[in-house]
Amino acid sequence: MATFIPVITIDGPTASGKGTIAHRVATALGWSVLDSGALYRLTALGVQQHGVDASDELAVARIAAQLDVSFQGGRIFMDGQDVGCLIRQEQVGNLASRIAAYLPLRQALLDRQRAFRVAPGLVADGRDMGTVVFPDAPLKIFLVADVRARAERRCKQLKEKGFSANLPDLLKDMRTRDERDRSRVNAPLIAAADAHTVDSSDLTIGETVKLVLDLWSGLGFQATRA
């Protein structure tokens, strides 16, 4: 009988801080981490670079199935090129949000995402980690924050990385993306029935990480590395 490998899922809307929290929690536990959004952004970047019609669902899914990507530490490579900064551009993120509604694409990426589940455990962040990809995860977090707070965070992140950013435009795009993510037919952005909803609007990163680790400990598991 296969050994059960635990998973903590952290789902939530754009710029809710789920990626940062997932990495901090994974580091504390000594686990692997899955940034599922990066796979959709990588697909979007591949669509752009190969001149694929973004409205052709099967063509987009083929790009996803053929992705030559690797995650090395905090760096992301596609076709041997470090694309970590490229996939964080807003136009890539907006395209990723559009194509993420395609069922063929989601099916193409499902097995790839589940392959990240290796011992001793995995922290997975995204939008459907707890509802679709890892429905048996012992701990599911649905991380939310006020949309203005999220837009301000994203604006700060982009400027720190050298990208131009306009807060009103980001706020508008974020509201549009939220609505698209929540209303799509395939794997909409919703909290799993057994998820803990955490509002990080007024919490620091450290406070949010501690809350997640405390919830994990409350299940009877070790909260930090042995």
Secondary structure, 3 states (H helix, E strand, C coil): CCCCCCEEEEECCCCCCHHHHHHHHHHHHCCEEEEHHHHHHHHHHHHHHCCCCCCCHHHHHHHHHCCCEEEECCEEEECCEECCCHHHCHHHHHHHHHHCCCHHHHHHHHHHHHCCCCCCCEEEEECCHHHHHCCCCCEEEEEECCHHHHHHHHHHHHHHCCCCCCHHHHHHHHHHHHHHHHHCCCCCCCCCCCCEEEECCCCCHHHHHHHHHHHHHHCCCCCCCC
